[in-house]
Amino acid sequence: MCGLIDDKILCMHGGISQRITSLEALKKTKKPDNIPDEGLLCDLMWADPEKGQMEGYAFNQSRGVGVTFNERAVEDICNKLDIDLISRSHQVVEDGYEFFANRRLVTIFSAPGYMGDFDNDGAMMDVDETLMCKFIKVKHEKKKGL
């Protein structure tokens, strides 16, 4: 569902939720569980950042499930949980990784040329013992036509 690196980097598949109250509450969440159509588990699985969004959280119209969240929501969650970074994955980004909210959130997508439909690079994040993050890119090799 989510993981925590050295109490400072929160990692999940999707994104944040207004229902996150504490790290302890995340640890106590029932696992394994089916992912519902709304609520904390749904948002951790399917939420997306949305640039320029006025509200902190809004229904995720493009996915039809979960929420979108703005930069302020990221800052609020980071401050509430006393973490430095949120790492998420499930959204195609052109360069394999993309920062949001003053580098407090990063989307990492590891599949270059996703499903043959996208011209994106892939990336992985390496976190060292000092919590310094570096990104390893996997370039998408375009197939040459006949």
C-alpha positions in Angstrom: 0.0 0.0 0.0 2.8 2.4 1.0 6.2 2.5 2.5 8.3 4.9 4.5 12.1 5.3 4.0 13.9 6.4 7.1 10.8 8.3 8.4 11.3 11.0 5.7 10.2 9.6 2.3 6.7 8.3 1.9 6.2 6.1 -1.1 2.9 4.8 -2.7 1.5 3.8 -6.0 -1.0 6.6 -6.5 -1.0 9.7 -4.3 -2.1 11.4 -1.2 -5.5 11.7 0.5 -7.2 14.2 2.7 -7.9 11.1 4.9 -4.3 10.7 5.9 -4.2 11.7 9.5 -0.8 10.3 10.7 1.9 7.9 9.8 0.7 5.7 12.7 -2.8 5.6 11.1 -1.3 4.4 7.8 0.6 1.7 9.6 -2.6 0.5 11.2 -4.6 0.3 7.9 -5.9 -3.2 7.3 -3.7 -5.2 4.9 -4.3 -6.9 2.6 -7.6 -5.5 1.5 -9.6 -4.9 -1.7 -9.3 -1.4 -3.1 -12.6 0.4 -2.7 -13.9 3.1 -5.1 -13.3 5.9 -2.6 -11.5 6.6 0.6 -7.9 6.3 1.8 -6.9 3.1 0.1 -8.4 4.2 -3.2 -6.5 7.5 -3.0 -3.2 5.9 -2.1 -3.7 3.7 -5.2 -5.2 6.1 -7.8 -4.8 9.8 -6.8 -3.0 12.2 -9.1 -1.3 15.6 -8.7 -3.0 18.4 -10.7 -1.1 21.6 -11.5 -3.1 24.8 -11.1 -6.0 23.1 -9.2 -7.6 25.6 -6.8 -9.1 23.1 -4.4 -6.8 21.0 -2.2 -8.6 17.8 -3.3 -11.1 17.1 -6.0 -12.8 14.1 -7.6 -10.4 12.6 -10.2 -12.5 13.1 -13.4 -9.9 11.5 -15.7 -9.7 8.2 -13.8 -13.3 8.2 -12.5 -12.0 7.1 -9.1 -9.9 8.6 -6.4 -8.9 12.3 -6.1 -6.6 14.9 -7.6 -4.6 17.1 -5.3 -2.8 20.4 -5.6 0.6 21.7 -4.5 -0.8 23.1 -1.2 -2.2 19.6 -0.3 1.3 18.1 -0.8 2.9 20.8 1.5 0.2 20.2 4.1 0.7 16.4 4.2 4.5 16.8 4.3 4.2 19.2 7.2 1.6 17.1 9.1 3.6 13.9 8.7 7.0 15.6 9.2 8.4 14.1 5.9 10.6 15.6 3.2 9.3 13.8 0.1 6.4 11.9 -1.4 7.3 9.4 -4.1 4.5 8.0 -6.3 4.4 6.0 -9.5 1.4 5.1 -11.6 1.3 8.1 -14.0 3.2 8.2 -17.3 5.6 11.1 -17.3 7.7 12.1 -20.3 11.2 12.0 -18.7 10.6 9.0 -16.5 10.3 11.2 -13.4 8.7 14.6 -12.7 8.7 16.8 -9.7 5.6 18.6 -8.3 5.0 21.1 -5.4 8.4 22.6 -5.1 10.1 19.1 -5.3 8.1 17.8 -2.3 6.5 15.1 -4.6 8.0 13.1 -7.4 6.3 10.8 -9.9 8.5 8.0 -11.1 7.4 5.9 -14.0 9.7 3.0 -14.9 8.3 1.7 -18.2 9.8 3.4 -21.2 7.6 3.6 -24.3 4.7 2.5 -22.1 2.6 -0.2 -23.9 3.9 1.0 -27.3 1.5 4.0 -27.0 3.7 6.6 -25.4 7.1 8.1 -26.2 8.2 8.4 -22.6 11.5 7.5 -20.9 11.5 5.4 -17.8 13.3 6.1 -14.5 14.2 4.6 -11.1 15.0 6.5 -8.0 18.1 5.5 -6.0 18.1 6.7 -2.3 21.4 6.5 -0.5 22.1 6.3 3.2 22.0 10.1 3.6 18.6 10.2 1.8 20.1 11.8 -1.3 18.0 10.8 -4.3 19.4 10.3 -7.7 17.5 9.2 -10.8 18.5 6.5 -13.2 16.9 7.1 -16.6 16.0 4.4 -19.1 15.7 6.0 -22.6 12.9 5.0 -24.9 14.3 3.6 -28.1 11.9 4.5 -30.9 11.4 1.6 -33.4 12.4 2.5 -36.9 9.7 2.0 -39.5 10.1 -0.1 -42.6 
